[in-house]
């Protein structure tokens, strides 16, 4: 039974054709590079836990990263 469900899911996934737009994001765009930097820095601080010399914990890093992303997107 489980094998039939897995095979059905694989067949359904293979029958879907997704066209990825290529003109949406470019690496030369300054906003894209800044967004990737903000995301990576936030992820790094969350992974470390508490960066040295800063009074910022994981929750604060997540809040700061989300605020920066929201401000940068507008």
N, CA and C atoms as a LAMMPS dump frame, in Angstrom:
ITEM: TIMESTEP
0
ITEM: NUMBER OF ATOMS
222
ITEM: BOX BOUNDS ff ff ff
-5.0000000000000000e+02 5.0000000000000000e+02
-5.0000000000000000e+02 5.0000000000000000e+02
-5.0000000000000000e+02 5.0000000000000000e+02
ITEM: ATOMS id mol type element x y z
1 1 1 N 0.825 -1.199 0
2 1 2 C 0 0 0
3 1 3 C 0.864 1.256 0
4 2 1 N 1.86 1.27 0.887
5 2 2 C 2.748 2.427 0.971
6 2 3 C 3.543 2.604 -0.317
7 3 1 N 3.96 1.496 -0.903
8 3 2 C 4.705 1.568 -2.155
9 3 3 C 3.861 2.164 -3.27
10 4 1 N 2.582 1.823 -3.31
11 4 2 C 1.688 2.377 -4.327
12 4 3 C 1.508 3.883 -4.14
13 5 1 N 1.429 4.324 -2.896
14 5 2 C 1.296 5.758 -2.623
15 5 3 C 2.551 6.503 -3.046
16 6 1 N 3.718 5.929 -2.734
17 6 2 C 4.986 6.565 -3.121
18 6 3 C 5.114 6.623 -4.636
19 7 1 N 4.784 5.536 -5.312
20 7 2 C 4.855 5.526 -6.769
21 7 3 C 3.891 6.534 -7.38
22 8 1 N 2.704 6.661 -6.786
23 8 2 C 1.743 7.648 -7.28
24 8 3 C 2.249 9.07 -7.079
25 9 1 N 2.892 9.32 -5.943
26 9 2 C 3.442 10.65 -5.684
27 9 3 C 4.581 10.97 -6.646
28 10 1 N 5.424 9.998 -6.913
29 10 2 C 6.526 10.208 -7.869
30 10 3 C 5.965 10.467 -9.26
31 11 1 N 4.972 9.712 -9.664
32 11 2 C 4.367 9.92 -10.981
33 11 3 C 3.731 11.299 -11.081
34 12 1 N 3.041 11.717 -10.034
35 12 2 C 2.415 13.043 -10.039
36 12 3 C 3.47 14.147 -10.084
37 13 1 N 4.553 13.958 -9.367
38 13 2 C 5.612 14.971 -9.361
39 13 3 C 6.298 15.059 -10.715
40 14 1 N 6.448 13.932 -11.398
41 14 2 C 7.096 13.942 -12.699
42 14 3 C 6.206 14.509 -13.788
43 15 1 N 4.906 14.475 -13.595
44 15 2 C 4.006 14.963 -14.627
45 15 3 C 3.783 16.476 -14.542
46 16 1 N 4.265 17.105 -13.485
47 16 2 C 4.099 18.549 -13.326
48 16 3 C 5.255 19.25 -14.03
49 17 1 N 4.902 20.184 -14.882
50 17 2 C 5.921 20.95 -15.585
51 17 3 C 5.91 22.374 -15.037
52 18 1 N 6.99 22.733 -14.379
53 18 2 C 7.091 24.057 -13.785
54 18 3 C 8.087 24.868 -14.601
55 19 1 N 7.657 26.016 -15.032
56 19 2 C 8.522 26.908 -15.777
57 19 3 C 9.014 27.989 -14.819
58 20 1 N 10.298 28.046 -14.606
59 20 2 C 10.884 29.016 -13.689
60 20 3 C 11.223 30.274 -14.473
61 21 1 N 10.665 31.408 -14.08
62 21 2 C 11.003 32.642 -14.786
63 21 3 C 12.46 33.024 -14.512
64 22 1 N 13.156 33.415 -15.55
65 22 2 C 14.573 33.738 -15.394
66 22 3 C 14.824 35.235 -15.266
67 23 1 N 13.834 36.055 -15.53
68 23 2 C 14.055 37.49 -15.507
69 23 3 C 13.614 38.137 -14.197
70 24 1 N 13.311 37.352 -13.178
71 24 2 C 12.804 37.903 -11.93
72 24 3 C 13.935 38.42 -11.055
73 25 1 N 14.991 37.64 -10.897
74 25 2 C 16.069 38.009 -9.997
75 25 3 C 17.398 37.952 -10.737
76 26 1 N 18.184 38.97 -10.549
77 26 2 C 19.525 38.971 -11.108
78 26 3 C 20.513 39.221 -9.983
79 27 1 N 21.689 38.658 -10.114
80 27 2 C 22.707 38.824 -9.08
81 27 3 C 23.283 40.224 -9.072
82 28 1 N 23.16 40.936 -10.171
83 28 2 C 23.718 42.286 -10.214
84 28 3 C 22.804 43.311 -9.56
85 29 1 N 21.601 42.899 -9.196
86 29 2 C 20.67 43.795 -8.539
87 29 3 C 21.133 44.032 -7.1
88 30 1 N 21.237 45.29 -6.701
89 30 2 C 21.716 45.62 -5.365
90 30 3 C 20.796 45.142 -4.266
91 31 1 N 19.486 45.173 -4.518
92 31 2 C 18.53 44.713 -3.511
93 31 3 C 18.667 43.224 -3.269
94 32 1 N 18.93 42.475 -4.298
95 32 2 C 19.071 41.035 -4.154
96 32 3 C 20.293 40.696 -3.313
97 33 1 N 21.4 41.343 -3.594
98 33 2 C 22.633 41.09 -2.848
99 33 3 C 22.461 41.491 -1.387
100 34 1 N 21.823 42.636 -1.131
101 34 2 C 21.6 43.074 0.246
102 34 3 C 20.668 42.118 0.983
103 35 1 N 19.63 41.632 0.315
104 35 2 C 18.699 40.696 0.945
105 35 3 C 19.395 39.389 1.295
106 36 1 N 20.24 38.907 0.412
107 36 2 C 20.988 37.677 0.694
108 36 3 C 21.947 37.897 1.852
109 37 1 N 22.59 39.054 1.922
110 37 2 C 23.495 39.364 3.024
111 37 3 C 22.733 39.437 4.351
112 38 1 N 21.581 40.104 4.361
113 38 2 C 20.774 40.209 5.587
114 38 3 C 20.335 38.824 6.043
115 39 1 N 19.879 37.998 5.108
116 39 2 C 19.442 36.643 5.45
117 39 3 C 20.6 35.822 6.009
118 40 1 N 21.756 35.876 5.348
119 40 2 C 22.902 35.088 5.795
120 40 3 C 23.399 35.548 7.167
121 41 1 N 23.437 36.858 7.388
122 41 2 C 23.88 37.369 8.677
123 41 3 C 22.913 36.97 9.787
124 42 1 N 21.627 37.056 9.512
125 42 2 C 20.627 36.657 10.504
126 42 3 C 20.741 35.168 10.806
127 43 1 N 20.888 34.369 9.776
128 43 2 C 21.016 32.926 9.953
129 43 3 C 22.263 32.58 10.754
130 44 1 N 23.356 33.287 10.496
131 44 2 C 24.602 33.05 11.214
132 44 3 C 24.459 33.39 12.698
133 45 1 N 23.836 34.513 13.001
134 45 2 C 23.644 34.897 14.402
135 45 3 C 22.731 33.907 15.112
136 46 1 N 21.692 33.436 14.427
137 46 2 C 20.803 32.45 15.033
138 46 3 C 21.557 31.134 15.261
139 47 1 N 22.43 30.76 14.336
140 47 2 C 23.188 29.517 14.478
141 47 3 C 24.211 29.617 15.619
142 48 1 N 24.856 30.765 15.752
143 48 2 C 25.861 30.945 16.801
144 48 3 C 25.191 31.006 18.172
145 49 1 N 24.102 31.684 18.262
146 49 2 C 23.403 31.833 19.522
147 49 3 C 23.519 33.24 20.049
148 50 1 N 24.696 33.635 20.414
149 50 2 C 24.939 34.984 20.903
150 50 3 C 26.277 35.448 20.357
151 51 1 N 26.276 36.433 19.475
152 51 2 C 27.557 36.888 18.929
153 51 3 C 28.366 37.619 19.999
154 52 1 N 29.681 37.49 19.947
155 52 2 C 30.505 38.176 20.936
156 52 3 C 30.423 39.695 20.755
157 53 1 N 30.512 40.413 21.837
158 53 2 C 30.52 41.875 21.89
159 53 3 C 29.182 42.523 21.532
160 54 1 N 28.127 41.735 21.354
161 54 2 C 26.8 42.289 21.079
162 54 3 C 25.803 41.722 22.077
163 55 1 N 24.87 42.529 22.483
164 55 2 C 23.827 42.066 23.394
165 55 3 C 22.6 41.692 22.572
166 56 1 N 22.723 40.625 21.813
167 56 2 C 21.674 40.204 20.893
168 56 3 C 21.532 38.688 20.996
169 57 1 N 20.34 38.224 21.342
170 57 2 C 20.114 36.789 21.403
171 57 3 C 19.43 36.321 20.124
172 58 1 N 19.019 35.059 20.087
173 58 2 C 18.419 34.493 18.87
174 58 3 C 17.11 35.175 18.501
175 59 1 N 16.278 35.425 19.488
176 59 2 C 14.994 36.074 19.201
177 59 3 C 15.215 37.498 18.694
178 60 1 N 16.156 38.198 19.29
179 60 2 C 16.465 39.552 18.836
180 60 3 C 17.029 39.559 17.431
181 61 1 N 17.859 38.562 17.12
182 61 2 C 18.418 38.467 15.769
183 61 3 C 17.322 38.203 14.748
184 62 1 N 16.385 37.326 15.099
185 62 2 C 15.277 37.037 14.18
186 62 3 C 14.413 38.28 13.97
187 63 1 N 14.144 39.003 15.05
188 63 2 C 13.343 40.222 14.946
189 63 3 C 14.077 41.291 14.136
190 64 1 N 15.358 41.463 14.384
191 64 2 C 16.146 42.444 13.633
192 64 3 C 16.225 42.074 12.152
193 65 1 N 16.474 40.8 11.85
194 65 2 C 16.537 40.354 10.464
195 65 3 C 15.217 40.525 9.732
196 66 1 N 14.115 40.192 10.404
197 66 2 C 12.802 40.364 9.784
198 66 3 C 12.493 41.841 9.562
199 67 1 N 12.863 42.672 10.513
200 67 2 C 12.628 44.113 10.354
201 67 3 C 13.443 44.68 9.203
202 68 1 N 14.687 44.275 9.11
203 68 2 C 15.533 44.762 8.005
204 68 3 C 15.003 44.295 6.658
205 69 1 N 14.557 43.034 6.586
206 69 2 C 14.006 42.53 5.32
207 69 3 C 12.727 43.265 4.934
208 70 1 N 11.875 43.531 5.916
209 70 2 C 10.622 44.24 5.628
210 70 3 C 10.91 45.683 5.207
211 71 1 N 11.865 46.317 5.862
212 71 2 C 12.215 47.693 5.506
213 71 3 C 12.882 47.734 4.135
214 72 1 N 13.704 46.735 3.83
215 72 2 C 14.416 46.726 2.545
216 72 3 C 13.474 46.415 1.392
217 73 1 N 12.425 45.644 1.644
218 73 2 C 11.503 45.256 0.574
219 73 3 C 10.609 46.431 0.148
220 74 1 N 10.387 47.366 1.031
221 74 2 C 9.481 48.468 0.675
222 74 3 C 10.195 49.624 0.017
